[in-house]
Amino acid sequence: MKAEEMPDYLVNSALKEGATDVAVKVVDEDEVMIRFANNEVTVSKAFREVLFDIFLLIEKHRASTTVPLSPKENLETEVRNLVKTAKITPPAEVYAPLPQGPFEYDSRLTRGSEISLDPDRLTGYVEEAISGALDAGVKKVAGTLVATRATISLSTSGQVHVTEEKAGLEMSVRAFVSDIASGHWVSISRGEKGLGPGEAGRKAGEIAKAASDPKRGEPGKFTALMGPMIFADLVNEVGMASSAFLVDIGQSFLGEKMDSEVASSEFTLIDDPTVADSFGAEAFDDEGVPTKGNTIVDGGVLKTYLHNSTTAKKFGTETTGNAGLISPHPWNLLVGSGEKSFEELLAEMDKGIYVTNNWYLRYQNHRTGDFSTIPRDAMFLIRRGEISSCIRELRISDNMLRIMRSITELGRSRSWIKWWEVDVPTLAPCAVVEDVSFTKSSM
């Protein structure tokens, strides 16, 4: 039996064992990863993985597992054991049956783009990125290029039988003038035409070149000009915090904020996986519900939480097509743009700090939104509308809601950002944020 035929078979097996609702998803993925350092390729690896996600309900009792491809008999055993597990799990507060299909899906979203997994071709893109950075005047270039092709097949007891082809390229480039002067940029694309390796290298190189000889920064409160890399990370946090599951368990700073002002009126955030040519395009969620665009924040006001069937029933609303069978989540985040260029925003700042990137964002309190994060790569002091010097050794220690409410302007240009700090593909501009708290960094 072929892997794509197994979901239907396992759904029926689980129903025969006593499950009331079943969803089985198989992800058959090929991946090529190329790493580079010191201006040359260091690692090139190809992977193939087939995983089965099995979720089932016995009314209020539920259980789930992820298992690799194995003989049919082994998968049947996994299903039987999962039914036994569900029977002894504590009941959930509500029972929401899986959505009843069949559904219609956008064919633009179920068809994957054509990308090559040939290592030689992909190495050519890496060489373009390295050349772009070196041409900007840096000494060393490092990073990764990951190319994936996947077939995703989903079957549920709600008469869902659907298959989606996916493909994508993710390039991350770091450029170095010295060990303490670096720049970072990314390029992601659903197909090869949209990838810009040379441009990613050039941008990383230009940031690093400007960061030569950084000095220790002084802590305090400053107006911050946040580049798309760091702003996308903050936007990701807002998107993830809009999960109704996290709101329900008290782990979201957006809890009890519906129809309230959670950000500046300049800020609008949409989760839209129906943008067909985007990296984060998705045709259906893990319950088989067709995806759609959802406005999370509109002009600063929180308009929706993201739901699956269970959270929707608990909150007295409809699913938003964002399952996550346990915790709903965003697919593809888009921030509205402003009217001014980066240069115009910079020119208007009398005193501030330009932050290009960050990492290690950690919460002191998820419910209130208190967090800290470390600016990574180049960071600059701004004086009278110009970059006056490069600084380092500062940490941002602030509150997520305060940050979002203190946005005064957004840039006109937007960039798609995704890397290991920004998990959800995000179309982000730069942002001007008032009174950001910078403290001393221990790193």
Secondary structure as GFF3:
##gff-version 3
##sequence-region A 1 443
A	DSSP	three_ten_helix	3	5	.	.	.	ID=ss1
A	DSSP	alpha_helix	6	16	.	.	.	ID=ss2
A	DSSP	beta_strand	21	37	.	.	.	ID=ss3
A	DSSP	beta_strand	40	58	.	.	.	ID=ss4
A	DSSP	beta_strand	61	68	.	.	.	ID=ss5
A	DSSP	alpha_helix	72	88	.	.	.	ID=ss6
A	DSSP	alpha_helix	107	110	.	.	.	ID=ss7
A	DSSP	alpha_helix	119	135	.	.	.	ID=ss8
A	DSSP	beta_strand	140	156	.	.	.	ID=ss9
A	DSSP	beta_strand	160	178	.	.	.	ID=ss10
A	DSSP	beta_strand	181	189	.	.	.	ID=ss11
A	DSSP	three_ten_helix	192	194	.	.	.	ID=ss12
A	DSSP	alpha_helix	197	210	.	.	.	ID=ss13
A	DSSP	beta_strand	215	216	.	.	.	ID=ss14
A	DSSP	beta_strand	220	226	.	.	.	ID=ss15
A	DSSP	alpha_helix	228	241	.	.	.	ID=ss16
A	DSSP	alpha_helix	244	248	.	.	.	ID=ss17
A	DSSP	beta_strand	269	271	.	.	.	ID=ss18
A	DSSP	beta_strand	294	298	.	.	.	ID=ss19
A	DSSP	beta_strand	301	302	.	.	.	ID=ss20
A	DSSP	alpha_helix	309	315	.	.	.	ID=ss21
A	DSSP	beta_strand	333	335	.	.	.	ID=ss22
A	DSSP	alpha_helix	342	347	.	.	.	ID=ss23
A	DSSP	beta_strand	351	355	.	.	.	ID=ss24
A	DSSP	beta_strand	358	365	.	.	.	ID=ss25
A	DSSP	beta_strand	370	375	.	.	.	ID=ss26
A	DSSP	beta_strand	379	383	.	.	.	ID=ss27
A	DSSP	beta_strand	386	392	.	.	.	ID=ss28
A	DSSP	beta_strand	394	399	.	.	.	ID=ss29
A	DSSP	alpha_helix	400	405	.	.	.	ID=ss30
A	DSSP	beta_strand	407	410	.	.	.	ID=ss31
A	DSSP	beta_strand	415	419	.	.	.	ID=ss32
A	DSSP	beta_strand	422	428	.	.	.	ID=ss33
A	DSSP	beta_strand	431	440	.	.	.	ID=ss34
###
